[in-house]
Amino acid sequence: MKIDLADFRVKEGEKVKLDKWPTFVKPIYHSKEQYHELLGEQVTELSAQQQLLYASNRHAILLIFQAMDAAGKDGVIRHVMSGINPQGCQVFSFKHPSATELEHDFLWRTTQCLPERGRIGIFNRSYYEEVLIVRVHPEILQSQGVPDGLLDDESIWQHRYHSIVEQEKHLYRNGTRVIKFFLHLSKEEQRKRFLERIDEPEKNWKFSISDIEERQFWDQYMDAYEKCLSATSTETAPWYVVPADDKENARLIISRVILETLKKLDMHYPETDAERHQELQAIRQRLINEDPLAD
C-alpha cells in the first residue's frame, strides 16, 4: 500500500481535533514477513543517510517522540534506529526534572542535549512535557519557581508555545532539522496493552500504578495535545500524528518520514581537492612499498 506522508502531517496554523485523526490505518505491509523486509530496507537506507549526514557535517537531526503511555515510543526508537551507528546518534529520555534543572527556565535541560552537527538526536519525551503533563497537572508549576506574575493561566501556555516555536526556528536557521512525532493511540488499545503488561510476566516491569492513575486524565491529555499540536506545528518543524494502534505500521511510517527529511537535505560527501588527493596517493605508495615480511 502506498501512503502519502502529508496525511499525517499537521499543517501550520491547523486546528487539531484528535478524534478526527485515525489511530489505525490500513497497513503498509501485507504480512509479518513483508513488514520485516520493508523495515530492513528502510533501516539500511537510514544507515546510509546517517553516514552521509555525519560525513558532510552540516546538519543535525532532532527527532522528538511524544505519546500516551504504552503507545510504543521505545519500540519505534529501538527498531527504526537499529541500523544507525551509535557514534552518530544520541538518545535522551526526560523524566522528572532535578533540583538543579528546576532552577533554570523550562528549555534549559533539553537545550544541553541538542545534537551536534552531523548527528541524530532523539528525545524520548521532551520540552513538550512542559505544555502537556504540566498543563494537565498545573500544580507542577508551583515547584518550578516561576514568578507569580507569570503564572496567569490565560497566557503562560501561549508564552511557552511561543518560546518553543522560536527555539525551533532558531535551530532550523542553524542547520538542525526538527521532526516531531505524536504516536496517536486509542484509549481502548492502551487498555489492551496495559493488560498485556500485567498478564505477561516479562512485561510486568513496564507497568506501574502511576500509569493507570494518569489514564484517568485521558480527556485532559487529549485536550492538551490538541492545543500543543495546533500551536507548535510549523513548516520548518512539523508535527506528525502517527496512528499507533498498529506498532509495526507506525514504525514504517516514522522511518519513511525520517528518510524523506534526510534526502531533502541534498547532502554530499566532502570532495577531495588536488592537494589532498596528492597526499593520499603518496600515502598509498608508502603502503605499497612496505615489506610485509619486514616485521
C-alpha positions in Angstrom: 0.0 0.0 0.0 1.3 3.4 -0.9 0.9 6.2 1.6 1.1 10.0 1.5 3.1 11.2 4.4 1.3 14.6 4.2 -1.8 12.8 5.5 -0.1 12.5 8.9 1.5 16.0 9.0 -0.2 18.8 10.9 -0.2 21.9 8.7 1.0 25.2 10.2 -2.0 27.0 11.7 -4.3 23.9 11.5 -6.6 23.5 14.5 -6.2 19.8 15.5 -9.1 17.7 16.7 -7.6 14.3 17.6 -10.9 12.5 17.3 -10.7 13.3 13.6 -7.3 11.8 13.2 -7.2 8.0 13.0 -5.4 5.8 15.5 -5.4 3.0 12.9 -5.0 3.0 9.1 -4.7 0.2 6.5 -1.2 -1.3 7.0 1.5 -0.6 4.5 2.6 -4.2 4.8 0.6 -7.4 3.9 2.3 -9.9 6.2 4.8 -10.0 9.1 7.4 -11.2 6.6 6.8 -8.2 4.4 6.9 -5.9 7.4 10.4 -7.1 8.3 11.5 -6.8 4.7 10.3 -3.2 4.4 11.7 -2.2 7.7 15.0 -3.8 6.9 15.2 -1.9 3.6 14.4 1.4 5.3 16.8 0.9 8.1 19.5 0.2 5.6 18.7 3.4 3.8 18.6 5.3 7.1 22.1 3.9 7.9 23.5 5.2 4.6 21.9 8.6 5.1 23.2 8.8 8.6 26.7 8.2 7.4 26.3 10.9 4.8 24.9 13.3 7.5 28.0 12.5 9.7 30.5 12.9 6.8 29.0 16.2 5.4 28.8 17.6 9.0 26.5 20.5 8.0 23.2 19.5 9.5 21.8 17.8 12.6 18.5 16.0 13.0 16.4 16.2 16.2 13.6 13.6 16.5 11.0 14.2 19.2 8.6 11.4 20.3 5.6 12.2 22.4 2.7 9.9 23.3 0.5 8.5 26.0 1.9 5.5 27.9 2.1 2.2 26.0 2.0 3.9 22.6 5.3 2.3 21.5 7.9 5.1 21.6 10.6 2.8 22.9 9.9 0.2 20.3 10.0 2.8 17.5 13.3 4.0 18.6 14.7 0.5 19.0 13.5 -0.8 15.7 13.8 2.2 13.4 17.2 3.3 14.6 18.6 -0.2 14.9 21.0 0.2 12.0 22.3 3.6 13.0 26.0 3.9 14.0 25.8 4.6 17.8 28.6 7.2 17.4 26.3 9.3 15.2 23.1 9.0 17.4 22.2 10.3 20.8 19.1 9.3 22.8 17.8 11.2 25.8 14.8 10.4 27.9 13.4 13.2 30.1 11.7 12.2 33.3 11.0 14.4 36.4 13.4 17.4 36.4 16.2 17.5 39.0 16.6 20.2 41.7 19.3 21.9 39.5 17.1 21.8 36.4 14.2 23.4 38.3 16.4 26.4 38.9 16.5 27.2 35.2 14.0 28.1 32.5 11.9 25.2 31.2 14.0 24.8 28.0 17.4 24.7 29.7 17.8 21.0 30.4 16.8 19.8 26.9 18.9 22.5 25.2 22.0 21.0 26.7 21.2 17.7 24.9 20.7 19.1 21.4 22.5 17.1 18.7 25.8 18.3 17.2 26.2 18.8 13.5 26.4 15.5 11.8 24.4 13.7 14.4 20.9 12.5 15.0 19.4 13.4 18.4 16.4 11.6 19.8 14.2 13.0 22.6 12.0 10.3 24.2 9.7 12.9 25.6 11.0 16.4 25.5 10.4 20.1 26.4 6.9 19.5 25.2 6.2 17.8 28.6 6.1 21.4 29.9 2.9 22.1 27.9 1.4 18.6 28.3 1.8 17.0 31.7 2.4 20.4 33.4 -0.8 21.6 31.8 -2.8 18.6 32.9 -1.2 18.9 36.4 -0.8 22.7 36.9 0.4 22.1 40.5 3.7 21.1 39.0 4.2 24.8 38.0 4.5 25.6 41.7 7.7 23.7 42.0 9.3 25.4 39.0 9.9 28.7 40.8 8.0 30.7 38.1 7.2 34.3 39.4 3.6 34.6 40.5 3.0 37.4 37.9 3.8 34.9 35.1 1.5 32.2 36.2 -1.6 33.5 34.6 -3.5 30.6 33.2 -4.6 32.6 30.1 -1.1 33.4 29.0 1.5 31.1 30.4 0.8 28.3 27.8 0.8 30.7 24.9 4.1 32.1 26.1 5.6 28.6 26.3 4.3 27.7 22.8 6.0 30.9 21.6 9.3 30.1 23.3 9.2 26.6 21.8 8.4 27.8 18.2 11.1 30.4 18.4 13.7 28.0 19.6 12.8 25.5 16.8 13.1 28.3 14.2 16.5 29.2 15.7 17.6 25.6 15.3 16.4 25.5 11.7 18.3 28.6 10.8 21.4 26.9 12.2 21.1 23.7 10.3 19.1 21.5 12.7 16.0 19.8 11.3 13.4 19.1 14.0 10.8 16.3 13.3 8.1 15.7 15.9 6.0 12.6 16.2 2.9 12.1 18.3 2.0 8.4 18.4 -1.7 8.6 18.4 -3.0 5.6 20.5 -6.7 4.9 21.2 -7.8 4.6 24.8 -9.0 1.0 24.1 -5.7 -0.1 22.6 -3.9 1.4 25.7 -6.2 -0.7 27.9 -5.3 -3.8 26.0 -1.5 -3.1 26.2 -1.8 -2.4 29.9 -3.5 -5.8 30.4 -0.7 -7.4 28.4 1.9 -5.8 30.7 0.1 -7.2 33.7 -0.7 -10.7 32.3 2.7 -11.4 30.7 5.5 -11.7 33.4 8.2 -10.5 31.1 6.3 -7.2 30.7 5.5 -6.6 34.3 8.4 -4.2 34.7 6.8 -1.9 32.2 3.8 -1.2 34.3 3.3 0.9 37.4 0.4 2.2 39.4 1.1 5.7 38.0 0.2 4.5 34.5 -3.3 3.7 35.5 -3.6 6.9 37.5 -2.6 9.0 34.5 -5.1 7.2 32.4 -7.9 8.9 34.4 -6.8 12.2 32.8 -7.1 10.9 29.3 -9.5 13.6 28.1 -7.4 16.4 29.7 -4.3 15.0 27.9 -6.1 14.9 24.6 -7.1 18.5 25.0 -3.5 19.5 25.9 -2.2 17.6 22.9 -4.7 19.2 20.6 -3.7 22.7 21.8 0.0 21.9 21.6 -0.1 20.4 18.1 -2.1 23.3 16.8 0.2 25.9 18.2 3.6 24.4 17.5 3.5 22.6 14.2 5.3 24.7 11.7 6.6 24.4 8.1 10.2 24.0 9.4 9.4 21.9 12.5 6.3 19.9 11.7 4.3 17.5 13.9 3.3 14.1 12.5 0.3 12.4 14.1 1.1 8.8 13.6 -1.6 6.1 14.0 -0.2 3.9 16.8 -2.7 1.1 17.3 -0.6 -0.9 14.9 3.0 -0.8 16.2 4.6 -2.2 13.0 2.8 0.2 10.7 3.7 3.2 12.9 7.4 2.2 12.7 7.2 2.0 8.9 5.6 5.4 8.6 8.0 7.1 11.0 11.1 5.6 9.3 9.7 6.9 5.9 9.3 10.4 7.3 12.9 10.4 8.7 14.2 9.1 5.4 12.4 11.7 3.3 13.7 14.5 5.6 17.3 13.4 5.3 17.1 13.0 1.5 15.8 16.6 1.1 19.0 17.9 2.7 20.8 17.1 -0.6 24.0 16.1 1.3 27.3 15.1 -0.3 30.5 13.5 0.8 33.3 16.0 1.2 35.2 16.4 -2.1 38.9 15.7 -2.2 40.9 18.6 -3.6 44.1 18.3 -5.6 46.4 18.8 -2.6 44.5 16.2 -0.6 44.5 13.7 -3.5 48.2 14.1 -3.9 48.7 13.5 -0.2 46.6 10.3 -0.3 48.5 9.0 -3.3 51.8 9.5 -1.5 50.5 7.6 1.5 49.2 4.9 -0.8 52.6 4.5 -2.4 54.3 4.2 1.0 51.9 1.4 2.0 52.5 -0.4 -1.3 56.3 -0.1 -0.8 56.2 -1.6 2.7 57.8 -5.1 3.0 55.2 -7.4 4.6 58.0 -9.6 5.9 59.9 -6.8 7.5 58.5 -7.5 10.9 
